[in-house]
Amino acid sequence: MNGHEAPQPALVPGQQLVQAYGPGSFTVAGVRHQGSVLVFPDRTLPWTPATPADITLESLAELQPAAATLDILLVGTGAKFAMVPPALRQAVRAWGPVVEPMATPSACRTYNVLLAEGRRVAAALLALPG
């Protein structure tokens, strides 16, 4: 992968640490994923959005069943920071977690740190452009 490594706290078996990210892919818990991903502490799922404009409540629907167990949803908006519309933030907040948008590299690092601290966190990560 022609990318970057994320900080590596101690790996707990089954824990989904973001180990690397690069153009078009992520390595999470030893598995390479093409495209954008939803990362939960215990699993990683493919995610369809490719740009910040593609992030909708519908695109986050797979998050809803787990939302009550989360405090924070980090949203990696790609190579650069982009705002998440207030209505989307409020709708996700009604499910449980606070939405924190940031550039994808920052979201990867922050997710790993919060996960290592035992925080209830998930990440919706847009893949970086190729």
C-alpha positions in Angstrom: 0.0 0.0 0.0 1.3 3.4 -0.9 0.0 5.1 2.2 0.6 5.9 5.8 0.6 3.9 9.0 -1.7 4.9 11.8 -0.4 4.9 15.4 -0.5 1.4 16.8 -1.7 0.9 20.3 -1.7 -2.7 21.7 -4.0 -4.9 19.7 -6.7 -6.7 21.6 -7.9 -9.8 19.8 -10.8 -9.0 17.5 -10.3 -5.2 17.9 -10.5 -3.2 14.7 -7.5 -1.0 14.7 -6.8 1.1 11.6 -3.3 -0.1 10.8 -2.8 1.8 7.5 -4.5 4.0 5.0 -3.7 5.1 1.5 -5.2 6.0 -1.9 -8.4 4.0 -2.2 -7.9 1.5 0.7 -7.5 0.8 4.4 -5.9 -2.0 6.4 -7.9 -2.7 9.5 -7.0 -5.5 11.9 -4.8 -7.1 9.3 -7.4 -7.0 6.5 -7.1 -4.8 3.5 -10.4 -3.0 2.5 -10.8 -1.3 -0.9 -12.9 1.9 -0.8 -14.5 3.6 2.1 -15.3 1.8 5.4 -17.4 1.9 8.5 -15.2 0.8 11.4 -16.7 -0.4 14.7 -14.6 -1.7 17.6 -15.5 -5.3 16.7 -16.0 -5.2 12.9 -15.3 -3.3 9.7 -17.9 -3.0 6.9 -17.7 -1.6 3.3 -19.2 1.9 3.0 -20.5 3.3 -0.3 -19.8 7.1 -0.1 -16.9 8.4 -2.1 -17.1 12.1 -1.4 -18.4 14.2 1.6 -21.5 15.1 -0.5 -22.3 11.4 -0.6 -22.6 11.1 3.2 -26.3 10.9 4.1 -28.3 9.5 6.9 -29.2 6.6 4.6 -25.5 5.9 4.0 -25.0 5.7 7.7 -28.0 3.3 8.2 -25.8 0.4 9.2 -24.6 2.4 12.1 -28.0 2.8 13.6 -28.3 -0.6 15.3 -25.1 0.0 17.2 -25.5 3.7 17.7 -26.8 3.4 21.3 -23.6 1.7 22.3 -21.4 4.6 20.9 -20.5 8.0 22.2 -18.6 9.3 19.2 -18.8 8.8 15.5 -15.7 10.1 13.7 -16.4 11.0 10.1 -13.3 11.0 7.9 -14.1 13.3 5.1 -11.3 12.5 2.7 -8.0 14.2 2.2 -9.4 17.5 3.5 -11.7 18.5 6.3 -15.3 19.0 5.2 -18.3 20.0 7.3 -21.1 17.5 8.0 -24.5 19.2 7.5 -26.2 20.2 10.8 -29.3 18.2 10.0 -27.2 15.0 9.5 -25.3 15.7 12.7 -28.5 16.1 14.7 -30.1 13.0 13.2 -27.2 10.8 14.1 -27.0 12.5 17.5 -30.6 11.4 18.1 -29.4 7.8 17.6 -26.7 8.3 20.3 -23.3 9.4 19.2 -21.8 12.8 18.7 -20.6 13.3 15.1 -17.0 14.6 14.8 -15.9 15.3 11.2 -12.2 15.6 10.3 -9.9 14.7 7.4 -9.6 10.9 7.0 -5.9 10.7 8.2 -6.8 12.5 11.4 -9.9 10.3 11.9 -7.8 7.2 11.6 -5.4 8.3 14.2 -8.1 9.7 16.5 -10.1 6.5 16.2 -7.1 4.3 17.3 -6.3 6.5 20.3 -9.9 6.6 21.5 -10.3 2.9 21.0 -7.1 2.2 22.9 -8.5 4.4 25.7 -11.6 2.2 25.9 -13.9 4.8 24.5 -17.1 3.9 22.7 -16.2 5.0 19.2 -16.8 4.2 15.6 -15.5 5.7 12.4 -17.0 6.4 9.0 -13.9 6.8 6.7 -13.9 8.0 3.2 -11.1 6.5 1.2 -8.4 9.0 0.0 -8.4 9.7 -3.7 -6.0 7.6 -5.8 
